[in-house]
Amino acid sequence: MIKTDKRTIYVELLEEETPCWRPVEADFVGNELYRITGVKRQDEVWAFSIGDVVKCKMKTFQADDPKLVAIEKIIE
């Protein structure tokens, strides 16, 4: 069995009145890259899709600890 390194990353929600980010499960691919594997709610529009490999960076949300956020889709 192949062991994957599961992480929580944050994907921006589109079509919202204020900036919103959804925590989603992703597999660490390497070198700041993650493959989105989480489950999407039907009523949400995400900036990236399940299965996309995305580059992530750290972002601080208000007084919260920094979180990994998806910033760019990587073409494989």
Biotite code that builds the C-alpha atoms (Angstrom):
import biotite.structure as struc

atoms = struc.array([
    struc.Atom([0.000, 0.000, 0.000], chain_id="A", res_id=1, res_name="MET", atom_name="CA", element="C"),
    struc.Atom([1.322, 3.457, -0.918], chain_id="A", res_id=2, res_name="ILE", atom_name="CA", element="C"),
    struc.Atom([1.392, 5.909, 1.958], chain_id="A", res_id=3, res_name="LYS", atom_name="CA", element="C"),
    struc.Atom([0.265, 9.430, 1.084], chain_id="A", res_id=4, res_name="THR", atom_name="CA", element="C"),
    struc.Atom([0.953, 12.563, 3.036], chain_id="A", res_id=5, res_name="ASP", atom_name="CA", element="C"),
    struc.Atom([-2.502, 14.083, 3.592], chain_id="A", res_id=6, res_name="LYS", atom_name="CA", element="C"),
    struc.Atom([-2.701, 17.766, 4.414], chain_id="A", res_id=7, res_name="ARG", atom_name="CA", element="C"),
    struc.Atom([-5.383, 20.386, 4.791], chain_id="A", res_id=8, res_name="THR", atom_name="CA", element="C"),
    struc.Atom([-5.100, 23.243, 2.336], chain_id="A", res_id=9, res_name="ILE", atom_name="CA", element="C"),
    struc.Atom([-7.459, 26.160, 1.747], chain_id="A", res_id=10, res_name="TYR", atom_name="CA", element="C"),
    struc.Atom([-9.142, 26.844, -1.599], chain_id="A", res_id=11, res_name="VAL", atom_name="CA", element="C"),
    struc.Atom([-10.780, 30.178, -2.361], chain_id="A", res_id=12, res_name="GLU", atom_name="CA", element="C"),
    struc.Atom([-14.540, 30.138, -2.834], chain_id="A", res_id=13, res_name="LEU", atom_name="CA", element="C"),
    struc.Atom([-15.715, 32.156, -5.816], chain_id="A", res_id=14, res_name="LEU", atom_name="CA", element="C"),
    struc.Atom([-19.037, 33.969, -6.171], chain_id="A", res_id=15, res_name="GLU", atom_name="CA", element="C"),
    struc.Atom([-19.107, 34.938, -2.486], chain_id="A", res_id=16, res_name="GLU", atom_name="CA", element="C"),
    struc.Atom([-19.832, 38.454, -1.204], chain_id="A", res_id=17, res_name="GLU", atom_name="CA", element="C"),
    struc.Atom([-16.703, 38.473, 0.940], chain_id="A", res_id=18, res_name="THR", atom_name="CA", element="C"),
    struc.Atom([-13.427, 36.557, 0.554], chain_id="A", res_id=19, res_name="PRO", atom_name="CA", element="C"),
    struc.Atom([-13.984, 32.972, 1.731], chain_id="A", res_id=20, res_name="CYS", atom_name="CA", element="C"),
    struc.Atom([-11.697, 29.950, 1.883], chain_id="A", res_id=21, res_name="TRP", atom_name="CA", element="C"),
    struc.Atom([-12.701, 26.281, 2.230], chain_id="A", res_id=22, res_name="ARG", atom_name="CA", element="C"),
    struc.Atom([-10.419, 23.814, 4.042], chain_id="A", res_id=23, res_name="PRO", atom_name="CA", element="C"),
    struc.Atom([-9.999, 20.740, 1.832], chain_id="A", res_id=24, res_name="VAL", atom_name="CA", element="C"),
    struc.Atom([-7.971, 17.544, 1.968], chain_id="A", res_id=25, res_name="GLU", atom_name="CA", element="C"),
    struc.Atom([-5.000, 17.266, -0.370], chain_id="A", res_id=26, res_name="ALA", atom_name="CA", element="C"),
    struc.Atom([-2.069, 14.933, -1.000], chain_id="A", res_id=27, res_name="ASP", atom_name="CA", element="C"),
    struc.Atom([1.392, 16.444, -0.710], chain_id="A", res_id=28, res_name="PHE", atom_name="CA", element="C"),
    struc.Atom([3.124, 15.982, -4.071], chain_id="A", res_id=29, res_name="VAL", atom_name="CA", element="C"),
    struc.Atom([6.370, 17.777, -3.223], chain_id="A", res_id=30, res_name="GLY", atom_name="CA", element="C"),
    struc.Atom([8.008, 21.182, -3.559], chain_id="A", res_id=31, res_name="ASN", atom_name="CA", element="C"),
    struc.Atom([4.966, 23.272, -2.437], chain_id="A", res_id=32, res_name="GLU", atom_name="CA", element="C"),
    struc.Atom([2.629, 21.180, -4.651], chain_id="A", res_id=33, res_name="LEU", atom_name="CA", element="C"),
    struc.Atom([-0.573, 19.457, -3.532], chain_id="A", res_id=34, res_name="TYR", atom_name="CA", element="C"),
    struc.Atom([-3.246, 17.400, -5.330], chain_id="A", res_id=35, res_name="ARG", atom_name="CA", element="C"),
    struc.Atom([-6.756, 18.331, -4.179], chain_id="A", res_id=36, res_name="ILE", atom_name="CA", element="C"),
    struc.Atom([-8.644, 15.220, -3.016], chain_id="A", res_id=37, res_name="THR", atom_name="CA", element="C"),
    struc.Atom([-11.354, 16.648, -0.770], chain_id="A", res_id=38, res_name="GLY", atom_name="CA", element="C"),
    struc.Atom([-15.097, 16.577, -1.278], chain_id="A", res_id=39, res_name="VAL", atom_name="CA", element="C"),
    struc.Atom([-16.792, 19.613, -2.829], chain_id="A", res_id=40, res_name="LYS", atom_name="CA", element="C"),
    struc.Atom([-20.235, 20.802, -1.806], chain_id="A", res_id=41, res_name="ARG", atom_name="CA", element="C"),
    struc.Atom([-22.522, 21.224, -4.813], chain_id="A", res_id=42, res_name="GLN", atom_name="CA", element="C"),
    struc.Atom([-23.500, 24.772, -3.861], chain_id="A", res_id=43, res_name="ASP", atom_name="CA", element="C"),
    struc.Atom([-19.886, 26.046, -3.851], chain_id="A", res_id=44, res_name="GLU", atom_name="CA", element="C"),
    struc.Atom([-17.742, 27.344, -6.690], chain_id="A", res_id=45, res_name="VAL", atom_name="CA", element="C"),
    struc.Atom([-14.050, 26.701, -6.022], chain_id="A", res_id=46, res_name="TRP", atom_name="CA", element="C"),
    struc.Atom([-11.093, 28.468, -7.619], chain_id="A", res_id=47, res_name="ALA", atom_name="CA", element="C"),
    struc.Atom([-9.592, 24.989, -8.269], chain_id="A", res_id=48, res_name="PHE", atom_name="CA", element="C"),
    struc.Atom([-11.092, 21.536, -8.821], chain_id="A", res_id=49, res_name="SER", atom_name="CA", element="C"),
    struc.Atom([-10.730, 18.129, -7.216], chain_id="A", res_id=50, res_name="ILE", atom_name="CA", element="C"),
    struc.Atom([-7.758, 16.391, -8.835], chain_id="A", res_id=51, res_name="GLY", atom_name="CA", element="C"),
    struc.Atom([-5.936, 19.641, -9.643], chain_id="A", res_id=52, res_name="ASP", atom_name="CA", element="C"),
    struc.Atom([-2.295, 19.927, -8.610], chain_id="A", res_id=53, res_name="VAL", atom_name="CA", element="C"),
    struc.Atom([-1.851, 23.351, -7.052], chain_id="A", res_id=54, res_name="VAL", atom_name="CA", element="C"),
    struc.Atom([1.026, 25.389, -5.696], chain_id="A", res_id=55, res_name="LYS", atom_name="CA", element="C"),
    struc.Atom([0.417, 26.560, -2.141], chain_id="A", res_id=56, res_name="CYS", atom_name="CA", element="C"),
    struc.Atom([1.819, 29.288, 0.058], chain_id="A", res_id=57, res_name="LYS", atom_name="CA", element="C"),
    struc.Atom([1.298, 30.253, 3.679], chain_id="A", res_id=58, res_name="MET", atom_name="CA", element="C"),
    struc.Atom([-1.362, 32.900, 4.404], chain_id="A", res_id=59, res_name="LYS", atom_name="CA", element="C"),
    struc.Atom([-2.409, 34.347, 7.742], chain_id="A", res_id=60, res_name="THR", atom_name="CA", element="C"),
    struc.Atom([-6.146, 34.841, 8.242], chain_id="A", res_id=61, res_name="PHE", atom_name="CA", element="C"),
    struc.Atom([-6.702, 37.658, 10.762], chain_id="A", res_id=62, res_name="GLN", atom_name="CA", element="C"),
    struc.Atom([-5.328, 36.566, 14.159], chain_id="A", res_id=63, res_name="ALA", atom_name="CA", element="C"),
    struc.Atom([-5.204, 32.879, 13.162], chain_id="A", res_id=64, res_name="ASP", atom_name="CA", element="C"),
    struc.Atom([-2.126, 30.735, 12.584], chain_id="A", res_id=65, res_name="ASP", atom_name="CA", element="C"),
    struc.Atom([-0.833, 30.696, 8.972], chain_id="A", res_id=66, res_name="PRO", atom_name="CA", element="C"),
    struc.Atom([-2.579, 28.203, 6.681], chain_id="A", res_id=67, res_name="LYS", atom_name="CA", element="C"),
    struc.Atom([-1.599, 26.643, 3.330], chain_id="A", res_id=68, res_name="LEU", atom_name="CA", element="C"),
    struc.Atom([-3.646, 28.239, 0.544], chain_id="A", res_id=69, res_name="VAL", atom_name="CA", element="C"),
    struc.Atom([-3.840, 27.203, -3.114], chain_id="A", res_id=70, res_name="ALA", atom_name="CA", element="C"),
    struc.Atom([-2.540, 30.007, -5.319], chain_id="A", res_id=71, res_name="ILE", atom_name="CA", element="C"),
    struc.Atom([-1.885, 28.489, -8.737], chain_id="A", res_id=72, res_name="GLU", atom_name="CA", element="C"),
    struc.Atom([-2.882, 25.438, -10.779], chain_id="A", res_id=73, res_name="LYS", atom_name="CA", element="C"),
    struc.Atom([0.089, 23.472, -12.093], chain_id="A", res_id=74, res_name="ILE", atom_name="CA", element="C"),
    struc.Atom([-0.259, 21.982, -15.573], chain_id="A", res_id=75, res_name="ILE", atom_name="CA", element="C"),
    struc.Atom([1.081, 18.437, -15.575], chain_id="A", res_id=76, res_name="GLU", atom_name="CA", element="C"),
])
